[in-house]
Amino acid sequence: MKRTIFALFLAMGAQSAFAETITYDCAVRDRDGSGWVAPRYVFVVDPDHGVAETASNHNDFQKAKLKVDRKKRYRLDWRVELREFSGQQVRINYTARIDPTNNTVKLRGNWVNANFINKPSGQGSCTVIKK
């Protein structure tokens, strides 16, 4: 919980680093309950300059690749290294698609160096913190 609150403060502080940013605070439901999808994500998006940042319970703020599709949805891609129960470090490529028309997010993950059966995924709703 402390990390989430800290992330929100960082998101607001990151506003000054971007020109026209939109900050989304998203509550995400993990589809299979495996824990690879965090319950909360913060996305800072600057569609005019094509830059974004993301933070969650799994990672502090880090840059994400941003693409805007023809329907004006935002696609963010980033990589996170997490520790598995056995102690092995695993890398996951995450992709989030934010729909600003209804403030929803869909999130998927792909394993880079692990061969697990289920791929992490989740979806949820977002609140725009500051526009």
Secondary structure, 3 states (H helix, E strand, C coil): CHHHHHHHHHHHHHHHHCCCCEEEEEEEEECCCCCCCCCEEEEEEECCCCEEEEEECCCCCEEEEEEECCCCCEEEEEEEEEECCCCCEEEEEEEEEEECCCCEEEEEEEECCCCCCCCCEEEEEEEEEEC
